[in-house]
Amino acid sequence: MIPKNKGFVLAFRNYDIFTKKHPDIAFHILDIIQINSWRFLIEGTVLLGIVQSNDGKLSFPPLGGMDADWNRDEWLNTNRGLRGL
């Protein structure tokens, strides 16, 4: 069976390393993905961005007007290697 909807998944590993070297570019890449994911969805296509980081404190300003969320399994600070936050 061929799926009706098509889509793209963009996966980034160790994004914290890239972010330390190029913080503005790293933000803009994710911002562009977020903005276009809404546009793709309206057009019937899926665009999903998955970002992996080894830095539990990595954060960005709102992307496409929305906050970036942590994976539910990593949401608790203790699961992200952070204590007392």
N, C-alpha and C positions, 0 to 999 in steps of 0.2 A: 504494500500500500504506500503510495506517495503522499506525503503530507501536503495539505493545501497551502499552509503558510510557510514562508521561507524566512530565514533569519540569519543573523550573524552573532557569534559570541567572540568577544575580544577578551583574552585573558592575559593579565600582566603579573609576572612573578617578581618578587623583590622590588616592588615599586618604591619602597623607602630609599633604596640606593639611588635610583634615578631622581627621586624627589630632592635628595640632598644636593645632587649636582646641578639640577635644573628645576628649581621649585616653581618658577612661573610657567614653564613649558608643561611640567607635570600637571599643574592645576588646569591649564587650558585644554590639555588632551582630555581629561576627565569631564570638563565642562562641555566640550564639544560632543562627547559621547552621550552625556545626559540629555542635552538639548535635542540631539538627533534621535535618541531612543523614543522620545515622545512623537516626533514626526514620523518615524518608521511605523510606530504602533498605529497611528491614524491611517497610514497607508496600507495596513494589513501585514506588515513585516515586523519581525522582532530584532532589536539590537540590544544585546546584553553585554555589559562590561563587568568583568570580575577582576578585582585587584587584590593581590596577596602582598602582605608586608610583614617584615620581621620586627618592625617598630610598633609596639603597642600604643605609642603616643602619637602616631601619624594621624594628622587630621587636615582637612581642607575647609575653606569657606564654602558656603552653599554652592552646589554644582547645578547649573541650570535652574537656579532658584530653589533647590531642594538640598537638605542635608544628606551627606553620604552616611549610610548605616553600616554598622559592623554586623557580621554574621551572628545570628542568635546564639550559637554555641560559643562564640568568643565575646559576647556582649559584656559579661561580668568582668570587672577589672582584674580579678584574680586569674581568670582564664586567659587574659591578654598579657599576663606577666607583670601586672601593675598591682602594687599593694598600697593600701591606705588612701586611695583616691576616690 
